[in-house]
Amino acid sequence: MGSLSGTRIVRPLMAISLLACAPSAAEAGFIRIWKISEAAAAPVLVVGRVLAVQRGEPVPNGTLPWTPQTSYMTAEIQVLRSCRNSGEPLALDRIQVHFLAYGPIMTQMVNATPLPNISSGDVLVLPLKENPQPFRDAWNLMADSGMDLVMPVRAEIPLSDPAPASARAFLDREIVNVLSRGSPPEVFGVASYLAQQGEDLVGEFAPLLESAVGDDRRRWAEIATSLLAGQGIPQPSVADLLSGKAQQKEWPGRGSFFLAQFALEKLKASPETDALLIATTIADMSAHAWGSANVLLEFADNPLTMEGVRKALRDDINGSSYVASTLVHNGHWSILPEALARALKVADRPDGDPTDLQGAAALLRDYGSDQDLKQLAALVRKYQTQDQKFYNILWQYCTEAGNPREALVLAAVLQDRRIDFDDYRYCDYAVGVLARAAKQDFGAGGKTLKERDDAVSRALAWIASQGLPQ
C-alpha cells in the first residue's frame, strides 16, 4: 500500500474564483491589478450598459501568454456617458467592444490570469483604446487582462452634477455616485474595486462624499460596512477605526480601510452607531456574505447581532448561512437550530449562491445530526446524476475540513467512476479526501488504473467496516 505522506491529489474547484489571492503565471507570479490612475490614462472612458454579449471563435493556441481555453468576445454597449483625452465626449450612443473570456467549458479558475467580467445587464466603466474608425470598427479595451480592468458603476447620475474637468475627475464622480446613491450590491462592487487600489483615498474622496452624503447616517453606515466587507483579513476593528487607534502605517496598501474610517467618524462611537452598523450589515449580507461575516463577528456578543442573524435565517435570506457558519464556528451557538434548518434547504439549490452553500455545507458537516448528514449524502447522490456542476461544488464543500464525519458523503463519491479532471476520476479524489478525514492510508495517488482501483476498494472496505451506507 502506497504511503499517504506527501501524496495529496489536488482537484481544482472550477466554479469558485480565488483570484484575489492567486498568482498569475502570465504576470511573473503576480496578478496585474489596474489602478484608477491607469484607467484615467486610457484614451477613451465609456460608462456603458451591456446590452448583449456574443462569444466568437477560440483564440488559437500559443497566441496568449496563458494556456486555459479562451474565446474572442464582443459586447454590444449602450453609451451612457463618456470622456476622451482629446476633450470631446464620444459622439455615439451604441458601440461594440471586443474582449477576451475563458470558456465556454470553464469560466474562471484558480491561478488563471484575470480576464474582464462583462455580462449582459452590467453597467461598467470601460477604458478603451482610441478607434480610428469608430463608426465602422469595434472598440478594444486598453488591455486584454488584469484585475479591475473594468469597474462596475450605476446607470443613473444626477444631471445637476458638474461636468468633470479631467478623466480622473470623471472616474471619481462615478465612484462617488455609486457610494452615495447606489444599491447595496452596487456599493459593494465599488468598495471591492477600491480595496484593490492600495493607496490613501481619503484626501481624494472625503470632500466629494461629504458633499454628496451630507448627514445621512444610514448612507455613511452603508459606505463604511461595504468598504470593510470588501477588504480581506486581517483588518482593523471597527472600534480601532472609530477611536483612531488604527494607523495607516500599520496597514500598508490597505487604503480603503481609512476611507471606511472617515465614514465611521461621521457616525461617532455610540451604542446607536453599533446598532446601525449591525442592522446595515445584516440587511446587506446578501450582497457580501463573506465580508458581512467578518464585520458581524466583531459584534457577535451584541444581542442585536444574534437576533438579526436568526431572523435572516428564518426568512431564508441569501448569505445568512455563511454568516451563521462563521459565527457558530467561533463559538456563538445560539443560532445553530435555525442555521441547520436553513442549511439543508441551501444544499438543495443548484442555482444558489456558492458562498452561501459553503457556509451551509460547513454547518451540516461539522454540527449536523446523523440524520442531517444522511440527508446531505442523499443530496450529493441526487446531484451526481441531475447536475454535475453543482455536484462538483457540493461534495467538495461537504468534505474540505478533514472531519471524520465527511465519510458518509465520501461514500457516495467513491462510487463515482466518471472522469473528473485530467485522467482522474471522482472516486480517485475521494480516496485522498477520505484518507485525510479518517487518518487512514488507502494508497491514494496511484499512477496506474489498477493502483487507483485498489485504493478505491480499500477505501470502500473501510467505509463498510464503519457500518456506513454505500
C-alpha positions as CSV (number, residue, x, y, z in Angstrom):
1,M,0.0,0.0,0.0
2,G,1.5,3.4,-1.0
3,S,2.3,6.0,1.6
4,L,-0.1,8.8,2.1
5,S,2.6,11.0,3.4
6,G,3.4,13.8,0.9
7,T,0.7,12.5,-1.5
8,R,-2.4,14.5,-2.0
9,I,-4.3,14.8,-5.2
10,V,-5.5,18.4,-5.5
11,R,-8.6,18.9,-7.6
12,P,-9.4,22.5,-8.7
13,L,-12.7,23.8,-7.6
14,M,-13.6,25.3,-11.0
15,A,-16.7,27.2,-10.0
16,I,-15.1,29.4,-7.3
17,S,-12.6,32.1,-8.3
18,L,-9.9,32.9,-5.8
19,L,-8.3,35.5,-8.0
20,A,-7.8,38.0,-5.2
21,C,-5.0,35.8,-3.7
22,A,-4.0,33.6,-6.6
23,P,-0.7,34.1,-8.5
24,S,-0.8,34.5,-12.3
25,A,1.9,32.9,-14.4
26,A,1.4,35.5,-17.1
27,E,2.3,38.2,-14.7
28,A,5.6,36.6,-13.4
29,G,3.9,35.4,-10.2
30,F,1.7,38.4,-9.6
31,I,-1.8,39.4,-10.7
32,R,-1.9,42.6,-12.7
33,I,-4.3,45.0,-10.8
34,W,-5.4,48.0,-12.7
35,K,-5.4,51.3,-10.8
36,I,-7.6,54.3,-11.1
37,S,-4.7,56.4,-12.4
38,E,-4.1,53.8,-15.2
39,A,-7.8,53.8,-16.2
40,A,-7.7,57.6,-16.2
41,A,-4.9,57.4,-18.8
42,A,-7.0,55.5,-21.3
43,P,-7.7,57.4,-24.5
44,V,-11.4,56.9,-24.0
45,L,-13.6,56.2,-21.0
46,V,-17.1,54.9,-21.5
47,V,-19.8,54.3,-19.0
48,G,-22.0,51.8,-20.8
49,R,-24.8,49.3,-20.2
50,V,-24.0,45.9,-21.6
51,L,-27.0,45.0,-23.9
52,A,-25.7,41.7,-25.2
53,V,-22.5,39.5,-25.3
54,Q,-21.6,37.2,-28.1
55,R,-19.0,34.5,-28.0
56,G,-16.7,34.3,-31.0
57,E,-14.0,31.9,-32.1
58,P,-11.5,30.3,-29.7
59,V,-8.2,32.1,-29.5
60,P,-5.5,29.9,-31.3
61,N,-3.2,28.0,-29.0
62,G,0.1,29.8,-28.4
63,T,-1.3,33.2,-29.1
64,L,-1.7,34.2,-25.5
65,P,0.7,34.0,-22.5
66,W,-1.7,31.7,-20.7
67,T,-2.9,28.3,-21.6
68,P,-6.6,27.9,-20.4
69,Q,-9.1,27.9,-23.2
70,T,-10.0,31.5,-24.2
71,S,-12.5,32.9,-26.6
72,Y,-12.9,36.2,-28.5
73,M,-16.0,38.0,-27.3
74,T,-18.0,41.0,-28.5
75,A,-20.2,43.1,-26.2
76,E,-22.9,45.4,-27.5
77,I,-22.8,48.6,-25.4
78,Q,-25.2,51.4,-24.9
79,V,-23.1,54.5,-24.2
80,L,-24.4,56.4,-21.2
81,R,-21.5,58.8,-20.6
82,S,-18.0,59.2,-21.9
83,C,-14.8,61.1,-21.5
84,R,-11.9,61.4,-24.0
85,N,-8.4,62.7,-23.5
86,S,-8.9,64.6,-26.7
87,G,-11.6,66.7,-25.0
88,E,-14.9,65.9,-26.8
89,P,-17.2,63.1,-25.5
90,L,-17.9,60.2,-27.7
91,A,-20.4,61.1,-30.4
92,L,-22.0,57.6,-30.4
93,D,-24.9,56.0,-28.4
94,R,-24.0,52.4,-29.3
95,I,-20.7,50.7,-29.7
96,Q,-19.3,47.2,-29.9
97,V,-16.3,46.3,-27.7
98,H,-14.0,43.3,-28.2
99,F,-12.6,41.4,-25.1
100,L,-11.4,38.0,-24.1
101,A,-13.1,35.5,-21.8
102,Y,-12.5,32.0,-20.6
103,G,-14.7,29.1,-21.7
104,P,-17.1,28.0,-22.8
105,I,-16.1,24.9,-20.7
106,M,-14.6,27.0,-17.9
107,T,-15.5,30.5,-16.7
108,Q,-12.6,31.2,-14.4
109,M,-10.1,29.2,-12.4
110,V,-7.6,29.5,-9.6
111,N,-4.2,30.7,-10.8
112,A,-5.6,31.9,-14.1
113,T,-4.9,35.4,-15.4
114,P,-8.0,37.6,-14.6
115,L,-10.0,38.5,-17.6
116,P,-12.7,41.2,-17.7
117,N,-16.0,40.2,-16.3
118,I,-18.6,41.6,-18.8
119,S,-22.1,40.2,-18.8
120,S,-25.4,41.3,-20.3
121,G,-27.1,43.9,-18.0
122,D,-23.9,45.2,-16.4
123,V,-23.1,48.9,-16.2
124,L,-19.4,49.4,-16.4
125,V,-16.6,51.9,-16.9
126,L,-14.8,50.6,-20.0
127,P,-11.3,52.0,-20.6
128,L,-10.8,51.9,-24.4
129,K,-8.1,52.4,-26.9
130,E,-8.7,55.1,-29.5
131,N,-10.6,53.9,-32.5
132,P,-9.6,55.5,-35.8
133,Q,-12.8,54.4,-37.5
134,P,-15.4,54.4,-34.7
135,F,-18.4,54.3,-37.0
136,R,-17.2,51.1,-38.7
137,D,-14.9,49.2,-36.4
138,A,-15.5,47.7,-32.9
139,W,-13.6,49.1,-30.0
140,N,-10.9,47.4,-27.9
141,L,-10.2,47.6,-24.2
142,M,-6.9,49.2,-23.2
143,A,-5.6,45.7,-22.2
144,D,-6.7,42.1,-22.6
145,S,-6.3,41.0,-18.9
146,G,-5.8,42.1,-15.3
147,M,-8.0,42.5,-12.3
148,D,-10.3,45.5,-12.2
149,L,-9.7,46.3,-15.8
150,V,-13.4,47.4,-15.9
151,M,-15.2,49.0,-13.0
152,P,-18.9,48.4,-12.0
153,V,-20.9,51.6,-11.6
154,R,-24.6,52.6,-11.8
155,A,-26.5,53.9,-14.8
156,E,-28.2,56.9,-13.2
157,I,-26.3,60.0,-12.3
158,P,-27.8,63.4,-11.3
159,L,-28.0,65.9,-14.2
160,S,-27.0,68.6,-11.7
161,D,-23.6,67.1,-11.1
162,P,-20.9,69.4,-12.6
163,A,-19.1,68.2,-15.7
164,P,-15.7,66.6,-14.7
165,A,-12.6,68.6,-15.7
166,S,-10.4,65.5,-16.3
167,A,-10.5,61.8,-16.8
168,R,-9.6,61.2,-13.1
169,A,-12.4,63.6,-12.1
170,F,-14.7,61.6,-14.4
171,L,-13.8,58.3,-12.6
172,D,-14.1,59.9,-9.1
173,R,-17.6,61.2,-9.9
174,E,-18.6,57.7,-11.0
175,I,-17.3,56.2,-7.8
176,V,-18.9,58.8,-5.5
177,N,-22.2,58.4,-7.4
178,V,-22.2,54.7,-6.5
179,L,-21.1,55.2,-2.9
180,S,-23.6,57.9,-2.2
181,R,-26.6,56.7,-4.2
182,G,-26.1,53.0,-5.1
183,S,-27.9,49.9,-4.0
184,P,-26.0,47.5,-1.7
185,P,-24.7,45.4,-4.5
186,E,-23.6,48.5,-6.4
187,V,-21.9,50.0,-3.4
188,F,-20.1,46.7,-2.6
189,G,-18.9,46.4,-6.2
190,V,-17.2,49.8,-6.0
191,A,-15.9,49.1,-2.4
192,S,-14.3,45.9,-3.7
193,Y,-12.7,47.9,-6.5
194,L,-11.3,50.5,-4.1
195,A,-10.0,47.7,-1.8
196,Q,-7.5,46.8,-4.6
197,Q,-6.2,50.3,-5.1
198,G,-3.6,50.1,-2.3
199,E,-3.4,53.8,-1.7
200,D,-4.7,56.5,0.6
201,L,-8.0,57.6,-0.9
202,V,-9.3,59.8,2.0
203,G,-8.0,63.1,0.7
204,E,-9.4,62.5,-2.8
205,F,-12.9,61.2,-1.9
206,A,-13.7,62.7,1.6
207,P,-14.8,66.1,0.3
208,L,-16.8,64.6,-2.5
209,L,-18.5,62.2,-0.2
210,E,-19.3,64.9,2.4
211,S,-21.0,67.0,-0.3
212,A,-22.9,64.0,-1.7
213,V,-23.9,62.2,1.5
214,G,-24.4,65.1,4.0
215,D,-25.7,63.9,7.3
216,D,-27.4,60.7,6.1
217,R,-26.3,58.3,8.8
218,R,-27.7,55.2,7.0
219,R,-25.7,56.0,3.9
220,W,-22.5,56.6,5.9
221,A,-23.1,53.2,7.6
222,E,-23.6,51.6,4.1
223,I,-20.3,53.1,2.9
224,A,-18.3,52.0,6.0
225,T,-19.6,48.5,6.2
226,S,-19.3,47.9,2.5
227,L,-15.7,49.1,2.4
228,L,-14.8,46.8,5.4
229,A,-16.6,43.9,3.8
230,G,-14.7,44.5,0.5
231,Q,-11.4,44.0,2.2
232,G,-9.7,40.8,3.1
233,I,-8.5,39.7,6.5
234,P,-6.8,40.6,8.8
235,Q,-8.3,44.0,9.2
236,P,-8.6,46.7,11.9
237,S,-11.6,46.5,14.1
238,V,-14.4,49.0,13.9
239,A,-13.6,50.1,17.4
240,D,-9.9,50.8,16.5
241,L,-11.0,52.7,13.4
242,L,-13.5,54.8,15.4
243,S,-11.0,55.5,18.2
244,G,-8.2,56.4,15.8
245,K,-6.1,53.6,17.2
246,A,-5.6,52.0,13.7
247,Q,-2.8,53.8,11.8
248,Q,-2.2,53.8,8.1
249,K,1.5,52.8,8.6
250,E,0.3,49.6,10.2
251,W,-1.8,48.7,7.2
252,P,0.3,49.4,4.1
253,G,-1.6,49.0,0.8
254,R,-5.0,48.9,2.6
255,G,-6.1,52.5,2.0
256,S,-9.8,51.8,1.8
257,F,-9.8,50.9,5.5
258,F,-9.2,54.6,6.2
259,L,-11.9,55.7,3.8
260,A,-14.2,53.4,5.9
261,Q,-12.7,55.2,9.0
262,F,-13.7,58.5,7.5
263,A,-17.3,57.2,7.1
264,L,-17.3,55.8,10.6
265,E,-16.2,59.1,12.1
266,K,-19.3,60.7,10.6
267,L,-21.3,58.4,12.8
268,K,-19.2,58.6,16.0
269,A,-18.9,55.8,18.6
270,S,-22.0,55.0,20.5
271,P,-24.5,52.2,21.1
272,E,-26.7,53.7,18.5
273,T,-23.9,53.5,16.0
274,D,-23.2,49.9,16.8
275,A,-26.9,49.1,16.3
276,L,-26.9,50.9,13.0
277,L,-23.8,49.1,11.7
278,I,-25.2,45.7,12.8
279,A,-28.5,46.4,11.1
280,T,-26.9,47.7,7.9
281,T,-24.5,44.7,7.7
282,I,-27.3,42.2,8.2
283,A,-29.6,44.0,5.7
284,D,-26.7,43.9,3.1
285,M,-25.5,40.3,3.8
286,S,-26.9,39.0,0.5
287,A,-24.5,41.4,-1.3
288,H,-21.4,40.4,0.6
289,A,-21.9,37.4,2.9
290,W,-18.2,36.8,3.4
291,G,-17.4,40.4,4.4
292,S,-20.6,40.6,6.4
293,A,-19.5,37.6,8.5
294,N,-16.2,39.3,9.3
295,V,-17.9,42.6,10.3
296,L,-20.6,40.9,12.4
297,L,-18.0,38.7,14.2
298,E,-16.8,41.9,16.0
299,F,-20.4,42.5,17.2
300,A,-21.2,38.8,18.0
301,D,-21.7,39.5,21.7
302,N,-24.3,42.1,21.0
303,P,-27.8,40.6,21.2
304,L,-28.9,42.6,18.2
305,T,-26.5,40.6,16.0
306,M,-27.8,37.2,17.1
307,E,-31.5,38.4,16.8
308,G,-30.8,39.8,13.4
309,V,-29.0,36.7,12.0
310,R,-31.6,34.4,13.5
311,K,-34.3,36.3,11.7
312,A,-32.4,36.3,8.4
313,L,-32.1,32.5,8.7
314,R,-35.8,32.1,9.3
315,D,-36.6,34.5,6.4
316,D,-34.3,32.5,4.2
317,I,-32.1,35.5,3.3
318,N,-29.2,34.8,0.9
319,G,-25.9,34.8,2.6
320,S,-27.2,34.1,6.1
321,S,-25.9,30.5,6.1
322,Y,-22.3,31.7,5.5
323,V,-22.7,34.4,8.2
324,A,-24.2,31.9,10.6
325,S,-21.4,29.4,9.9
326,T,-18.7,31.9,10.7
327,L,-20.4,32.9,14.0
328,V,-21.1,29.3,15.1
329,H,-17.5,28.2,14.2
330,N,-16.3,31.0,16.5
331,G,-18.4,29.7,19.5
332,H,-21.7,31.6,19.1
333,W,-24.1,28.6,19.3
334,S,-27.4,30.2,19.9
335,I,-28.3,30.4,16.2
336,L,-27.4,26.8,15.4
337,P,-31.0,25.4,15.3
338,E,-32.1,28.0,12.7
339,A,-28.8,27.7,10.9
340,L,-29.1,23.9,10.4
341,A,-32.7,24.1,9.3
342,R,-31.8,26.5,6.5
343,A,-28.6,24.8,5.6
344,L,-30.4,21.7,4.2
345,K,-32.5,24.0,2.0
346,V,-29.4,25.7,0.6
347,A,-27.7,22.4,-0.1
348,D,-30.7,21.5,-2.4
349,R,-30.4,24.7,-4.5
350,P,-28.3,24.2,-7.7
351,D,-28.8,27.9,-8.7
352,G,-27.9,29.3,-5.2
353,D,-25.0,31.4,-4.1
354,P,-21.8,29.4,-3.8
355,T,-20.6,31.3,-0.7
356,D,-23.9,30.6,1.0
357,L,-23.6,26.9,0.0
358,Q,-20.1,26.8,1.5
359,G,-21.5,28.0,4.8
360,A,-24.4,25.6,4.7
361,A,-22.2,22.6,4.0
362,A,-19.8,23.5,6.8
363,L,-22.7,23.8,9.3
364,L,-24.1,20.4,8.3
365,R,-20.7,18.7,8.1
366,D,-19.4,20.0,11.5
367,Y,-22.6,20.4,13.6
368,G,-25.4,18.5,11.9
369,S,-27.1,15.4,13.4
370,D,-26.6,12.0,12.0
371,Q,-29.9,12.5,10.2
372,D,-28.7,15.8,8.8
373,L,-25.6,14.1,7.4
374,K,-27.7,11.3,5.8
375,Q,-29.9,13.9,4.1
376,L,-26.7,15.7,2.9
377,A,-25.3,12.5,1.5
378,A,-28.6,11.9,-0.2
379,L,-28.4,15.3,-1.9
380,V,-24.9,14.5,-3.1
381,R,-26.2,11.3,-4.7
382,K,-29.1,13.2,-6.2
383,Y,-27.0,15.7,-7.9
384,Q,-24.5,13.1,-9.1
385,T,-26.9,12.4,-11.9
386,Q,-29.0,15.6,-12.0
387,D,-26.5,18.4,-12.1
388,Q,-22.8,17.6,-12.4
389,K,-21.6,21.2,-11.9
390,F,-23.5,21.6,-8.7
391,Y,-22.4,18.1,-7.5
392,N,-18.8,19.1,-8.1
393,I,-19.2,22.1,-5.7
394,L,-21.4,20.4,-3.2
395,W,-19.4,17.3,-2.4
396,Q,-16.2,19.3,-2.1
397,Y,-17.7,21.9,0.3
398,C,-19.0,19.0,2.4
399,T,-15.6,17.4,2.7
400,E,-13.0,20.2,2.9
401,A,-12.2,20.2,6.7
402,G,-10.6,16.8,7.3
403,N,-13.5,15.9,9.5
404,P,-14.2,12.1,10.0
405,R,-17.9,12.9,9.7
406,E,-17.2,13.5,6.0
407,A,-17.1,9.8,5.4
408,L,-20.8,9.5,4.8
409,V,-20.7,11.9,1.9
410,L,-17.5,10.5,0.5
411,A,-19.1,7.0,0.4
412,A,-21.3,8.4,-2.4
413,V,-18.4,9.9,-4.3
414,L,-16.3,6.7,-4.0
415,Q,-18.9,5.0,-6.2
416,D,-18.4,7.6,-9.0
417,R,-16.0,6.2,-11.6
418,R,-16.5,9.1,-14.1
419,I,-13.5,11.1,-15.2
420,D,-13.5,14.5,-13.4
421,F,-10.3,16.3,-14.2
422,D,-7.4,15.3,-16.4
423,D,-7.4,11.5,-16.2
424,Y,-8.5,11.3,-12.5
425,R,-12.0,10.1,-11.6
426,Y,-14.2,11.4,-8.8
427,C,-13.5,8.3,-6.8
428,D,-9.8,8.8,-7.0
429,Y,-10.0,12.3,-5.5
430,A,-12.4,11.0,-2.9
431,V,-9.9,8.4,-1.7
432,G,-7.4,11.1,-0.9
433,V,-10.0,13.2,0.9
434,L,-11.2,10.2,2.9
435,A,-7.7,9.3,3.9
436,R,-7.2,12.7,5.3
437,A,-10.5,12.8,7.1
438,A,-10.2,9.2,8.5
439,K,-6.5,9.4,9.1
440,Q,-6.1,6.1,7.2
441,D,-3.7,5.1,4.3
442,F,-5.6,3.7,1.4
443,G,-2.8,4.2,-1.2
444,A,-4.1,7.4,-2.7
445,G,-2.2,8.8,-5.7
446,G,-1.6,5.6,-7.6
447,K,-0.1,6.0,-11.1
448,T,-1.9,3.2,-12.8
449,L,-5.6,2.5,-13.1
450,K,-5.1,-0.8,-11.1
451,E,-3.4,1.0,-8.3
452,R,-6.2,3.5,-8.1
453,D,-8.9,0.9,-8.3
454,D,-7.2,-1.0,-5.4
455,A,-7.1,2.2,-3.4
456,V,-10.8,2.8,-4.1
457,S,-11.6,-0.8,-3.0
458,R,-9.7,-0.3,0.3
459,A,-11.5,2.9,1.0
460,L,-14.9,1.3,0.3
461,A,-14.0,-1.6,2.6
462,W,-13.1,0.8,5.3
463,I,-16.5,2.6,4.8
464,A,-18.2,-0.8,5.1
465,S,-16.3,-1.6,8.3
466,Q,-17.7,1.5,9.9
467,G,-21.2,0.5,9.1
468,L,-21.8,3.4,6.7
469,P,-24.2,3.0,3.8
470,Q,-22.6,2.9,0.3
